[in-house]
Amino acid sequence: MKLLIALLISAVLLSCNNSKKEPVRKDTLALKADTLKNIIADTPGVVYCYIMGIDKNPDSIFLKADPADYHYGPNVVEEAKKMHRADTSYKNGKIEDIFVPDDYFIVNDDKQVTRYYLPKESLITMDSRLSGEEKNINTFDYFSKHYASSFFKIKVLNNRILSVDEVFLP
């Protein structure tokens, strides 16, 4: 009886070892050897923020960013309701509409500033609707003079900025 149990356990264990190797696709972002930690570290993240300052050294530039939560899109009213940030209009004492002005809202409860390295090759895109007739707005020089009071979406990988995009806020 003990021999039969030992044989059954051995058979089950051997059947769990799949000798067929699944091919690893080269066209996917995550390879079989990647762990979740590696995938997260190697995937660019998007940070919505206000730029609080620029540290410019002779050999490097750092942006001081104050990250914020930027809510927009088709579910913005539902998100605003959950966070008690929706506006309400009344007519004859009854709720007529629940809405979010301009269809977006920003939550910036903490004022923690994070420094990100800005390489020279990073792409900077400023909103041309705000610049008027000025040329060459997608340069660091223009950005460094006009970043105050604007909101940005930056793409970051390992604290290194890949791109900076000004977000148009009506």
C-alpha positions as CSV (number, residue, x, y, z in Angstrom):
1,M,0.0,0.0,0.0
2,K,2.8,2.4,0.9
3,L,4.5,1.5,-2.4
4,L,1.3,2.3,-4.3
5,I,1.0,5.7,-2.6
6,A,4.7,6.5,-3.3
7,L,4.2,5.6,-7.0
8,L,1.1,7.8,-7.3
9,I,2.9,10.7,-5.7
10,S,5.9,10.3,-8.1
11,A,3.6,10.1,-11.1
12,V,1.8,13.3,-10.1
13,L,5.1,15.1,-9.5
14,L,6.5,14.0,-12.8
15,S,3.4,15.0,-14.7
16,C,3.7,18.5,-13.2
17,N,7.1,18.9,-14.9
18,N,6.1,20.1,-18.3
19,S,9.0,19.2,-20.7
20,K,7.6,21.4,-23.5
21,K,9.1,24.8,-23.4
22,E,6.8,27.6,-24.4
23,P,8.4,29.9,-27.0
24,V,9.2,33.3,-25.7
25,R,7.7,36.0,-27.9
26,K,10.2,38.7,-28.8
27,D,7.4,41.2,-29.8
28,T,6.0,41.6,-26.3
29,L,7.0,44.1,-23.7
30,A,7.3,41.5,-20.9
31,L,9.5,38.5,-21.5
32,K,9.2,35.2,-19.6
33,A,12.3,36.0,-17.5
34,D,10.9,39.4,-16.4
35,T,9.6,39.8,-12.9
36,L,6.8,42.3,-12.1
37,K,9.5,44.5,-10.4
38,N,11.6,44.6,-13.5
39,I,8.7,45.3,-15.8
40,I,7.6,48.3,-13.6
41,A,11.2,49.6,-13.5
42,D,11.7,49.4,-17.2
43,T,8.3,50.8,-18.2
44,P,8.0,54.6,-18.6
45,G,5.6,56.2,-16.1
46,V,3.5,59.2,-16.7
47,V,3.5,62.0,-14.0
48,Y,1.1,64.9,-14.1
49,C,2.6,67.8,-12.2
50,Y,3.4,71.4,-11.7
51,I,7.0,72.4,-12.2
52,M,8.2,74.2,-9.1
53,G,11.7,75.1,-10.2
54,I,14.7,74.2,-12.4
55,D,18.1,73.3,-11.0
56,K,20.5,74.0,-13.8
57,N,24.1,72.9,-13.3
58,P,26.9,73.1,-15.8
59,D,26.6,69.5,-16.7
60,S,22.9,68.6,-15.9
61,I,19.4,69.9,-15.5
62,F,16.9,68.8,-12.9
63,L,13.2,69.7,-12.8
64,K,11.5,70.0,-9.4
65,A,8.0,68.6,-9.9
66,D,5.0,68.7,-7.6
67,P,3.0,65.6,-8.8
68,A,-0.8,65.9,-8.8
69,D,-3.7,63.6,-9.8
70,Y,-5.3,64.8,-13.1
71,H,-8.8,63.5,-13.6
72,Y,-10.4,63.8,-17.1
73,G,-12.3,61.8,-19.6
74,P,-15.8,60.2,-19.8
75,N,-15.8,59.1,-16.1
76,V,-14.7,62.4,-14.6
77,V,-18.1,63.3,-13.1
78,E,-18.3,59.9,-11.3
79,E,-14.7,60.3,-10.0
80,A,-15.5,63.9,-8.8
81,K,-18.6,62.6,-7.0
82,K,-16.6,59.9,-5.2
83,M,-14.1,62.6,-4.1
84,H,-16.7,65.2,-3.3
85,R,-15.4,67.6,-5.9
86,A,-18.3,67.8,-8.3
87,D,-20.3,70.9,-8.7
88,T,-24.1,70.9,-8.5
89,S,-26.6,73.3,-10.1
90,Y,-30.1,73.7,-8.6
91,K,-33.4,74.8,-10.0
92,N,-36.4,75.5,-7.9
93,G,-34.6,73.9,-4.9
94,K,-33.9,70.6,-6.7
95,I,-30.7,69.3,-8.2
96,E,-30.7,70.1,-11.9
97,D,-27.2,68.9,-12.8
98,I,-24.0,67.5,-11.3
99,F,-21.0,68.4,-13.3
100,V,-17.2,69.1,-13.4
101,P,-16.3,72.5,-14.8
102,D,-14.3,72.2,-18.0
103,D,-14.5,68.4,-17.7
104,Y,-11.4,68.0,-15.6
105,F,-10.2,68.4,-12.1
106,I,-6.8,68.3,-10.4
107,V,-6.2,67.0,-6.9
108,N,-2.9,68.2,-5.3
109,D,-3.3,67.4,-1.6
110,D,0.4,67.1,-0.8
111,K,3.0,69.5,-1.9
112,Q,5.9,67.0,-2.0
113,V,8.5,67.9,-4.6
114,T,10.4,65.3,-6.6
115,R,13.5,66.0,-8.6
116,Y,13.8,64.5,-12.1
117,Y,16.8,64.5,-14.4
118,L,16.1,66.3,-17.7
119,P,18.6,65.1,-20.4
120,K,19.3,67.4,-23.3
121,E,17.6,65.0,-25.8
122,S,14.3,65.0,-23.9
123,L,11.4,66.1,-26.0
124,I,9.6,69.3,-24.8
125,T,6.2,70.2,-26.1
126,M,4.6,73.5,-25.1
127,D,1.1,74.4,-26.0
128,S,1.1,76.7,-29.0
129,R,-2.3,78.1,-28.1
130,L,-0.7,79.9,-25.2
131,S,2.4,81.2,-26.9
132,G,0.8,83.5,-29.4
133,E,3.0,84.1,-32.5
134,E,6.3,83.2,-30.8
135,K,8.4,80.6,-32.7
136,N,10.6,77.8,-31.3
137,I,8.4,77.2,-28.3
138,N,9.4,73.5,-28.0
139,T,12.9,74.3,-26.6
140,F,14.3,74.3,-23.1
141,D,14.9,78.1,-23.3
142,Y,11.3,78.8,-23.9
143,F,10.2,76.2,-21.4
144,S,12.5,77.6,-18.7
145,K,10.9,81.1,-19.1
146,H,7.3,79.9,-19.3
147,Y,6.8,76.9,-17.1
148,A,5.4,78.7,-14.1
149,S,1.7,78.3,-13.5
150,S,1.4,75.7,-16.2
151,F,0.5,72.0,-15.8
152,F,2.6,69.3,-17.4
153,K,2.6,65.6,-18.2
154,I,6.0,64.2,-18.0
155,K,7.1,60.7,-19.1
156,V,9.7,59.3,-16.7
157,L,11.9,56.2,-16.6
158,N,14.2,55.7,-13.6
159,N,13.9,59.3,-12.5
160,R,15.0,60.4,-16.0
161,I,12.6,62.5,-18.1
162,L,11.8,61.2,-21.6
163,S,9.4,63.9,-22.5
164,V,7.6,67.0,-21.1
165,D,4.2,68.0,-22.5
166,E,2.3,71.1,-21.4
167,V,-1.3,70.2,-20.6
168,F,-3.8,72.7,-21.9
169,L,-6.2,73.8,-19.1
170,P,-9.1,75.9,-20.3
